[in-house]
Structures are given as C-alpha cells and as structure tokens.
C-alpha cells in the first residue's frame, strides 16, 4: 500500500495520549511522578488537575507527588504517611484526603496511586489520580436523610471504584511501540484488509460488466441458479463491506492513523457511506435497482486514487477503464440495433451473413446468438474507438449513424487523453510523488553506502516520511520568497497565530512587536525517538509545543518532566544574559510539531522593543527550564 495512504506507523511512546483518553471519566485530573528520585517529583500534570487546584502547570512541576503543596490545617497527617509509604513501597493505594486549592478552598479528594512500568517491568513513574468528592461527602453527612445516606454511600463506593479501576486496568507501559488498534478495529493497511479490498474490487468489476449486459440483452440470468447464487454472494459481500468500513482505521489530513471508533464512524458517514449503502442494498427492492448497482463503481474510483502512484497498476486500471467503456458502448450499440431491427439495420445484416432467416413470431435479429451479437458489438465499438472502423460492420439507420458519430467523438477524446497525454498529465499531477520516491530511494542508498545502524536507518527514513506528510513536500521558505515582506509577515502571523494568541508572554505585545516575532518564528517537526536537545548542549532556541509530547530525561534520575501541547521549554534568554547549557536531554515520544525562535532573534526583537522585553520575561511561564544553574 502507498506510504501516503498507509499513514505514520513508526514506533512511538503513546503512554500520555492513552492516559488522557482513559481519564475522561475522571475529568482528566491526574499527575505523573518520577519513581526514581527522592520525594517523587511531579513530571507532568493534566489540564484537569490545573482546573481543580488552581495551579498552573509550571507551578506544579517538580513538587512532591504526595501533594504537599495542597496541605492545610485539616489535612490528616496519618493519611499523608500512608501515601508516602505507598510511594516508598511502590504499591497501589486508594485513599481520601482533605486538600486545599491555591485560593485556600478545602476539598475532599479521592486519591489513587498506581505504579507505571517500562519495557523491563521496572517501576519508573507513579500515576496519581485525583477526584473531588466534597459534594458526595456533604450529602452523606446530612442526618435527616438516613435512607438516602445508605444508598448514596453504596453508590459512591461502586462508582468510585469503577472510575478508579478504569484508570488502573491494563495500565499502559511507558515504552515505544508500534500503533495498535483497539479491539474490534481493523488496520486499513493490514494484509487482511488489503486482500478484502481487492476482493471488493473484483466484484465491482463483475457488477460493472454484467449489469449493462443484462439491461441491453434482456437476459435475466437471475433465473439461472449459478448467477442467482453469485448475485447473493455479491450483495452479502458489499453489505459486509459497509459494516467493516465502520470498524476500519483511516489516515487524517496530518498523516496520523485514526483508530477511535466515534471518529471512524463520523468520517465514514460524512464520506462514502450513503453511496456505499445504496450500492450494497439488494437491487430487487428498487425499481431502478440494476442502475443503482452501478454505484459500486465508487470502489473502483477509490482504489484508483490509492494506487495511482504505482505505474504498472495505474496502466492496468487505465486499460481496464478503456475496455469497460467499450463494453458499455457495445451494449448500447446492440440495444439500438435490436430496437431498429429493419432490413437496413446492422443486426439484420449480421443475420443475413450468418444465414439466419425470420421465423413465425421471431425476427431474424431475435434469432442471433448472444455470443455472436455481443462479440460483433464489441468489435465495432473497439475499432471505432481506436480508429474509424473497418466497414465490415457499419451503421445503416439514423439512430445507428448518430450513435456511431458519438462513439467516434468519444474515441478521439479517449485516445487523445489516455494514449496521447497520459504521460505528461501524470508527470504534472504526481511530480511531488515522484520527487518523494526519488528522495526516499536516495536516502536508502545513502543508508546502504554508509552502513547506518538499523535503528538510526529507521529513524532517518521515518523522519522524512512523517515530515513529508506534515508539509506535503512544500518548502515553506522557498514559497515565502515569492511575496514581499509585508505579505510574508501576514502569512507568518497566520501560521503562528495560536502561539501568539495563547502564550501569556505575548499578551501585552504590540501589533508591530508580534509581527516581528512572527517573522522570526520557525516550524519544526520531530519523529518519535528523535533527540531535540542533548544534555550539556548549548541552549539556542525557545520551544513552543503545538502537538505531540516530549520527555526530559536525565541519566542520573530518569524522566524529570513530560511536556505536551501548549508547554514551553528552553531558557529565559532575556533574564539570563549568558549562553546556557541544558541539564537534561529532550526526546520526542510521539510525532511532534514545534514553533521555535532562536536566542539571537529573540534578543534582536527585545532590542527593538526594550519596553516589552521585561514584560515578556515576567510573563514567560517556562514549563521546564533546561538551563543548568551549575554552569557559568
């Protein structure tokens, strides 16, 4: 299957994405803590946690995982000891604790701690989920509703345990792995699905051939047991295909594989569902059922688009299209001759050449065998499409002559299109695809010449494939050169609009300042496993995450921070004048997109707008500062 339709399938660490998807019933309120460091510092906190406690993410990171920053007067110290003991023993625990929000508001929290393991089954992190049950406890304390108290308590224990178990059951490991589809979901690039698609294509061709044939020759093959069974099989297969499409993954516009069932259903319903359903329903229930069966050709169109980048397959499909058009025209040609069966019609001439004479209640045309009539019709249409005919089968009646003219026009257009300009058209239409395969081929040769390690070779090829899927092969810098600086600034403002709008450090910047920043922003793409920054490397850029997730990793203590969409990391170049070095390594866990600005460019804009520079530094909420304070 073409890489463009297969999607991005390189191994990646989807732990955080899976966790967020599983935590929807818990209002997405959880933190992750490092299990290898003392006090188990928090390395990630969810948006739900920030909403519940009132803290921002950069204020929570690196604080102790026992929620010490949420303690207050009513916090039970014995319960705190139990939590700390669970961390020390790396055990699962469920407990309740009175905590305090940032504004001092107390609330009763249901806490669950669950160890997270890596591929070596070593506990490297803790997942700590949090749920506000203050309202539930308040209802339980109302003495005037004793019956309701018992019922509510039972409901609490049931629903609370169900929600926590949802997070704990089959907790994913923190490791890289190839994308897996949920149970009951079929990968669109799997061998089974590819074989199924070609089976569907085969029966599509069967329908495209026999439906026009039956309509033209008035042959009801459904009375024959063999064809009746075949039609039933075709109907069952097409109905099954509709059901299967509701459970098959697809590739979105960014190249990522979508396996979430509701999204799959929505994508199919808004796409080919109506056409597929009409084409799959048994045609006996419709007055125009035979014609509706031709909607099954939509499968042919889809397969043509998927495999068109392969030259041999494309040529076969084009030739089949040519023959299929000739077949349809042959059926129409026969029908015209049969309806105008006079002494001047081509069917009458064929009967005379075959020595067939009219009998009682039967014209000579009705006595011609189907094989003889169809082969002659197809011979005429093919010769008319490719040349101007040989004259041994000719049009005699007005209807036949008009249709012959139409065939000649169609033939000239098809010949000019398919046989004349097909090469030039394909080169123009698929020039980017050819360039993609040429670069990929050169890349593979490069890997062979320099004998790159297998893992590095995979990462190199996957980076190219994923970055091509993200940019569609467009060189943004080269394209922007075609416009003046004013238009370039407008385009760059649009491309970086989310960062300039959502990041707090830009909230008080003027329009001119934002335009200067936008002109200097760069977009960067990384694949899973790519190391963005090495430990000890100089910090030359400030990074804003648009999508994906990273881990900040130290050789001494392991994962110190997990960064995701909306986070900012790097260094405060305005506050820290000297060039700093990174205390940790930053590695991509998934496919990621970044907006970056270099230290030089940021200081350049700060020099142009000196009144804005201290405001930027004050409002810059670095989720993770990578500057090594011990290095001068």
Residue pairs with C-beta under 8 A, 6 or more apart in sequence:
1 189
1 194
1 306
2 306
2 307
2 309
2 310
3 465
4 255
4 309
4 433
4 469
5 188
5 189
5 251
5 306
6 188
6 189
6 251
7 188
7 189
7 249
7 251
7 255
7 256
7 257
7 469
8 255
8 256
8 257
8 462
8 465
8 466
8 469
8 591
9 178
9 179
9 189
9 257
10 178
10 458
10 459
10 462
10 465
10 466
10 527
10 528
10 529
11 176
11 177
11 178
11 528
11 529
12 176
12 177
12 179
12 527
12 528
12 529
12 589
12 590
12 591
13 174
13 175
13 176
13 177
13 528
13 549
13 551
13 589
13 590
14 172
14 177
14 179
14 589
14 590
15 116
15 172
15 173
15 174
15 175
15 589
16 32
16 44
16 549
16 562
16 564
16 589
17 549
17 590
18 172
19 30
19 127
19 172
20 28
20 46
21 260
22 166
22 167
23 29
23 30
23 46
23 48
23 129
23 167
25 163
25 166
26 48
26 129
26 131
26 163
26 164
26 166
26 167
27 48
27 51
27 52
27 131
28 46
28 47
28 48
29 46
29 48
29 49
29 51
29 52
29 129
29 130
29 131
30 45
30 46
30 48
30 49
30 127
30 128
30 129
30 130
30 167
31 42
31 44
31 45
31 46
31 49
31 60
31 65
31 127
31 128
31 130
32 42
32 43
32 44
32 45
32 116
32 125
32 126
32 127
32 128
32 562
33 40
33 41
33 42
33 43
33 65
33 87
33 125
33 126
33 128
34 40
34 41
34 43
34 124
34 125
34 557
34 558
34 559
34 560
35 87
35 90
35 115
35 116
35 123
35 124
35 125
35 126
36 124
36 557
36 558
37 557
37 558
37 560
39 64
39 65
39 66
40 64
40 65
40 66
40 87
40 126
41 61
41 62
41 63
41 64
41 65
41 560
42 60
42 61
42 62
42 63
42 64
42 65
43 61
43 62
43 125
43 552
43 559
43 560
43 561
43 562
44 61
44 561
44 562
44 563
44 564
45 55
45 57
45 60
45 61
49 55
49 60
49 130
50 56
50 57
50 60
52 101
52 130
52 132
53 60
53 70
53 99
53 101
53 102
54 101
54 102
54 103
55 69
55 102
56 621
57 567
57 621
57 623
58 621
58 622
58 623
58 624
60 69
61 561
61 623
61 624
62 560
62 561
63 69
65 87
65 126
65 128
66 80
66 83
66 84
66 87
67 83
67 97
67 99
67 109
67 111
67 128
67 130
70 99
70 100
70 101
71 80
71 99
71 100
72 98
72 99
72 100
72 104
72 106
74 98
74 106
75 97
75 98
75 99
75 100
76 97
76 98
79 95
79 96
79 97
80 97
82 93
82 95
83 93
83 95
83 97
83 111
83 113
86 92
86 93
86 113
87 113
87 126
90 115
90 123
90 126
91 113
91 115
92 112
92 113
92 114
92 115
92 168
93 111
93 112
93 113
94 110
94 111
94 112
94 113
94 161
94 164
95 110
95 111
95 112
96 108
96 109
96 110
96 111
96 133
97 108
97 109
97 111
98 106
98 107
98 108
98 109
99 106
99 107
99 108
99 109
100 106
100 107
101 107
106 134
107 132
107 134
108 132
108 133
108 134
108 137
109 130
109 131
109 132
109 133
110 130
110 131
110 133
110 160
110 164
111 128
111 129
111 130
111 131
112 128
112 129
112 164
112 167
112 168
113 126
113 127
113 128
114 126
114 127
114 128
114 129
114 167
114 168
114 171
115 123
115 125
115 126
115 127
116 123
116 124
116 125
116 126
116 127
116 171
116 173
116 174
117 123
117 124
117 173
117 174
118 124
118 173
118 174
118 175
119 173
119 175
124 174
124 558
124 559
125 174
125 559
127 167
127 171
129 164
129 167
131 160
131 163
133 156
133 160
136 152
136 156
139 145
139 148
139 149
139 152
140 149
140 152
140 153
140 156
142 148
142 149
143 149
174 559
176 528
176 529
176 589
179 257
179 259
181 187
181 249
181 259
182 259
182 260
182 261
184 247
185 247
185 248
185 249
185 259
185 261
185 264
186 192
186 193
186 244
186 247
186 248
186 249
187 193
187 248
187 249
187 257
187 259
188 248
188 249
188 250
188 251
188 257
193 248
196 241
196 244
197 303
199 237
200 237
200 238
200 241
200 299
201 299
201 300
201 303
203 234
203 237
203 238
203 296
204 296
204 297
204 299
204 300
205 300
205 320
205 324
206 230
206 234
207 234
207 293
207 294
207 296
207 297
208 294
208 296
208 297
208 300
208 324
209 324
209 327
210 221
211 290
211 291
211 293
211 294
212 294
212 327
212 328
212 331
213 219
213 327
213 331
213 374
214 220
214 221
214 290
215 290
215 331
215 335
216 331
216 332
216 334
216 335
217 331
217 334
217 370
217 373
217 374
219 370
221 227
221 228
222 228
222 231
235 280
235 281
235 282
238 276
238 279
238 280
238 296
239 280
239 281
241 276
241 280
242 273
242 276
242 277
242 280
245 268
245 272
245 273
245 276
246 264
246 265
246 268
247 261
247 264
248 264
249 257
249 258
249 259
249 264
250 257
250 258
250 264
250 267
251 257
251 258
252 258
254 469
254 470
255 466
255 469
255 470
256 591
258 264
258 267
272 298
272 302
275 295
275 298
276 298
278 292
278 295
279 292
279 293
279 294
279 295
279 296
279 298
280 296
281 292
282 289
283 289
283 290
283 292
283 293
286 292
300 317
303 317
304 314
304 317
307 313
307 314
307 317
308 314
308 317
308 430
309 430
309 433
309 437
314 426
318 418
318 422
322 385
322 414
322 418
325 385
325 410
325 414
326 378
326 381
326 382
326 385
327 378
329 381
329 385
329 407
329 410
330 374
330 377
330 378
330 380
330 381
331 377
332 403
333 377
333 380
333 381
333 400
333 403
333 407
334 347
334 373
334 374
334 377
336 397
336 399
336 400
336 403
337 345
337 346
337 347
337 365
337 377
337 400
338 347
338 365
339 399
340 397
340 399
340 400
341 347
341 348
341 363
341 364
341 365
341 366
342 348
342 397
344 396
344 397
345 365
345 396
345 397
345 400
346 380
346 393
346 394
346 395
346 396
346 400
347 364
347 365
347 368
347 373
348 364
348 365
349 393
349 394
349 396
350 368
350 372
350 373
350 376
350 393
351 357
351 364
351 365
351 367
351 368
352 364
354 368
354 372
356 364
356 367
356 368
357 364
358 364
358 367
359 367
376 393
379 393
380 389
380 393
381 407
383 389
383 390
383 393
384 404
384 407
384 408
384 411
385 407
385 410
385 411
385 414
385 415
386 411
386 415
388 408
389 404
395 401
395 403
395 404
417 425
427 434
432 472
432 473
435 473
436 468
436 473
439 464
440 461
440 464
440 465
443 460
443 461
443 464
444 461
446 452
447 457
447 460
447 461
452 460
459 527
459 529
459 530
462 527
462 528
463 525
463 526
463 527
463 530
466 525
466 527
466 591
467 525
467 527
470 525
470 591
470 593
471 525
476 523
480 488
480 491
480 492
483 491
485 519
488 519
489 515
489 518
489 519
492 518
492 519
492 521
493 500
493 514
493 515
493 518
495 518
495 521
495 523
496 517
496 518
496 521
496 595
498 546
499 506
499 521
499 544
499 546
499 595
500 506
500 509
500 514
500 517
500 518
502 566
503 544
503 568
504 619
504 620
504 621
505 568
505 616
505 617
505 619
505 620
505 621
506 514
506 517
506 616
507 619
508 612
508 615
508 619
509 517
509 609
509 612
509 615
509 616
510 609
510 612
512 609
513 605
513 608
513 609
513 612
516 605
516 608
516 609
517 597
517 605
520 597
520 598
520 601
520 602
520 604
520 605
521 595
521 596
521 597
522 595
522 596
522 597
522 598
523 546
523 593
523 594
523 595
523 596
524 593
524 594
524 595
524 596
525 591
525 592
525 593
525 594
526 532
526 548
526 588
526 591
526 592
526 594
527 588
527 591
528 588
528 589
528 590
528 591
529 587
529 588
530 587
530 588
531 585
531 586
531 587
531 588
532 543
532 550
532 586
532 587
532 588
532 594
533 539
533 582
533 585
533 586
533 626
534 582
534 585
535 554
535 555
535 582
535 583
535 584
535 585
536 581
536 582
536 628
537 581
537 582
538 579
538 580
538 581
538 582
539 570
539 571
539 579
539 580
539 581
539 582
539 599
539 626
539 627
540 579
540 598
540 599
540 600
541 570
541 596
541 597
541 598
541 599
542 568
542 570
542 571
542 573
542 596
542 597
542 599
542 602
543 568
543 569
543 570
543 594
543 595
543 596
544 567
544 568
544 594
544 595
544 596
545 563
545 564
545 565
545 566
545 567
545 568
545 569
545 592
545 593
545 594
546 565
546 592
546 593
546 594
546 595
547 565
547 591
547 592
547 593
548 564
548 565
548 588
548 589
548 590
548 591
548 592
548 593
549 562
549 563
549 564
549 565
549 588
549 589
549 590
549 592
550 562
550 563
550 564
550 569
550 586
550 587
550 588
550 589
550 592
551 559
551 561
551 562
551 563
551 586
551 587
551 589
552 559
552 560
552 561
552 562
552 563
552 569
552 584
552 585
552 586
552 624
552 626
553 559
553 560
553 584
553 585
553 586
553 587
554 560
554 583
554 584
554 585
555 585
560 584
560 624
561 569
561 584
561 623
561 624
562 589
563 569
563 586
563 623
563 624
567 623
567 624
568 620
568 621
568 622
568 623
569 586
569 622
569 623
569 624
569 625
569 626
570 622
570 625
570 626
571 580
571 599
571 622
571 625
571 626
571 627
572 617
572 620
572 622
572 625
572 627
573 599
573 602
573 603
574 602
574 603
574 606
574 613
574 614
574 616
574 617
574 620
575 617
576 627
578 632
579 599
580 626
580 627
580 628
580 631
581 627
581 628
581 631
582 626
582 627
582 628
583 626
583 627
583 628
583 629
583 630
584 626
586 626
606 612
606 613
606 616
